[in-house]
Amino acid sequence: MDYQLDLDWNDFLQRYWQKRPVILKRGFKNFIDPISPDEL
């Protein structure tokens, strides 16, 4: 599996990097969870 963050890096660095917490919802396009909820 090879995933890349779908993210505006300049915006991320200016707004969040070492400044405040952030949640990256839908950070990966076409993400397929490698384990099922039962396996958790």
C-alpha positions, 0 to 999 in steps of 0.5 A: 500500500502506498498512500500520500497525504492529500494536503496543501502543504504550504497552508498546513505549514503556515497554519498548523506546523508546531502551532496547534493541533489539527485533525486531517479528515480525509487526508488520504484519497481512496484509503482502504482500512487494512484491518476490520473493526472486529480485528481491533 
